[in-house]
């Protein structure tokens, strides 16, 4: 039985009396690739904020790695515990090379100024290959395409060896081939960390998801295999709508 790496228990988040998350329960097992979908305003980004500590819950708890209550932990403490997050817009150092970005990120846990160990250098090289940018290693990050920047930022997070990786719409603005490569990358890193993806691209979700969680009005509407979720009448009504009918 897989160990539960994340357990959001009865979490409510209120802003000016409006409940963005409403007594939400959400959990993930170690090694999962989970997709989180739902209409705008469903609470998806707020859930990521709660997991990372950017937002504090009005009530409820966040349990990490089976037993650690991180509900009141600061953001940087959660990063140190192995929780990493990528926002939708890529954030890389444009004036550094691709490998320079990875080396800077790898030095996060130690001191970049003192230089990386040989093991860290090896891990950077391995990550460079994993994200498919070996041939772009010495190109300035500012010269990369949008998709390449997204892969580089994922690589930067991987060099920090996270245990839980949160990705917010990682394929937004990508070409079809770039989306496929991103999905393959996400599947390839499951042996290293657990991945939670917020995504609106349902073609991408159908292609790469196994288990999907649907939020609606701050509550868990539906959860399960992608085939079951996309045929659930509640999901069709509040989220998929006519786009589902066209696809069907």
N, C-alpha and C positions, 0 to 999 in steps of 0.2 A: 504493500500500500504506500502510495506516494505521500511524502510529508507536505503538509500545508505550509506554503511560504507566506501567504497573505490571507488575513481574515478581517474584513471590515464588518464590525458588529453594531447593528442598530444605530447607524450614523445619521444624524440630522444636521444639515447646514442651513441656517436661516439668514437672510439678508433683508433687513427692514420688514420683518414679519413674513417674508415670502420664503417658503421652503424649497431650496434648490435641490437638496437631497432630503428625502423623507423616510426616516427609519430604515435606511438601506442596509441590507446584508449582502456581502459580496466576498467570494473567496477564490483562491487559486492554489493549485498544487504545484510543487516544484517540478520544473521541466516542461510546463505547459506553454503553448502558443495560443493565447486567447485573444479574440477580437471583440471589441466593445463598440456597439453601434446604437443608433437611436436618433430621433429628430433633433434639430437645433433646440437648445434649451432643456434637453433631457437630463443634464447633469454630468455628462461624460468628462468634460474638462475639470469640473469641480471635484469629481472623484479622483482624478489624477492629482489635483491640488491637495486633497486630503491625504493621499498616500505619501506624497513627498513632503508634506508639512507646510506648503505654501499657504494653505487655508486651515484654520482650526475648526473642528466640529463643535456644534452647539451641544451635542450629546452623542454618546456612543464611544466605541473604542476601535483602535487599529492595532491588530496583533501581527507581528512580523516574525517569520522563521519559527512558527509553532508556539512560541512562548513569550517573545519580547513585546511588551506593551509600549508602542512608540507614539501613542496618542498625543503626548505633550512634548515629544522630541523636536528640536529645531531642525531646519532643513539640512544644514551641514552635517548634523549627527546622522541623519538618515542616509546621506550620501556615503558617509564613512562605513555604514552598515552594509552597503552594497545596493542601494536603491538609486538608479540613474534614470534620468528623463531627457528625452529629446522633444523639443517643441517643433511645430510645423515648419517654421522658417529655419533653414539651416544656419548655424552659427559656427563659422570656422574663421581661422586667422588668415585673411586673404593675402597678407604679405609674406607668409611662410609657405614653404613647399608642402606637398602632401605628407611626406614622411616627417617633416618638421612639425606639422600639426599633431601627428600621431605621437611623436616623441614628447611634445609638450604635454599632451594629455596623459601619457604614461607616467610622467614625472609628478602627477598630481598627488600621489600617495607618499612620495618621498620628497626629493628636492630636485627640480629640473636643473638648477644652477650647478649642483654637484655632479651632474651627469648621470646617465642611466647605467645600471649594471648590465653585464653581458646577457643575462637572462631576460632583462627588460628589452634590450635591443632585439633579441631573438623573437620575443613576443610581438614587438612592433612589426617586424618583418613578416611574421606569420599572419598578423591582422591585415597587413597591406595586401597580401595575397587573397585573404578571405573576402575582402571587400572588392576585389577585382581591379585594384588600381596600381599594380606593380609597374605597368608601363607608364604611369603618370607620377611616379614617386617624387621626381624632382621638379615637377610643374608647380607653379605658385597656385595655391588654393583658389585665389581670386579669379583664375583663368579657367576653372573647371565649369562644366555644364551644371545645370540645376541638379540633375540626378546624381552626378558624381559628387557634388557637395553633400547631398543627403547621405550617400554611402560613406563618405569621409567622416561625417559627424557620427554616424553609427559606429564606425571604426574607432573614433576617438573615445567613445564611451566604452567600447569593448576592451581597449587597452587598460582601463581602470578595473577590469574584471568584476563587473557588477553581478549580483545574484538575481536582481529583479530589474528588468529594463522596460521602461514605459515609453512608447512611441506615439506621438500625436500626428495623425494623418501623414505617414511617411511617404506615400506615393502621390500626394497632391502635386499636380503640374508635371508629372512624368509622362514620357512616351509609353506606348504599350510594351516595348521591349524592356525599358527601364523598370516598369512595374513588375514584369516577370523576374528580372534579375533581383529585385528587392525582395520579392516573395521567397525566392530560392535562398537568398542570404539569411532571411529570418529563420527559415527552416534549418539552415546549416548551423546556427548558433545555439540551438536548443540544448545541446550537450553542455554548453557553458553557462547558460542562464535561463531564467523564466522570462517570457516576453508577453507584455500586454499592449495591444495595438488599438488605438482609437481610429476608426476609419469610416469614410462615407462612400468610398468606391466599392459598390456591391459586386462588381465583376471581380475585383481583386479579392474581396472577402470570400466569394463563392469558390474561387480558384485555390486559395491557400488556407482557409480556415477549417478547423475540425470542430472546435467548440466556440459558440458565439453567445455573448450576453447582450440583451437588449434593454436599454434604459428608456423610461418614459415618465416625464414629470417627477423626476427624482426618485423613482422606484424601479425595482427590477420587474420588468414586464414579462420576460421570457428568457430561457437559457437552455442550451443544448446543442446538438449537432446542427451544422449549417442547413442541412436539408430540412430538418424539422422546424427550425426557426423561420426559414423563408416561406414555409407553407402555413405557418400559424396565422389564423384569421386576425388576431389582435395586432400582430406585427404588420400585416398587410394593410390594415386599416390606419394605423398611426404613423407608419414609416415608409413601407415599400410602395403602397398605393398603386397608382397607374403604371409606374415603372415596372412593378412586379408583373402586372397583367401583360405588358408588352413583351417582357422577357419570356413569360410562360407561353 
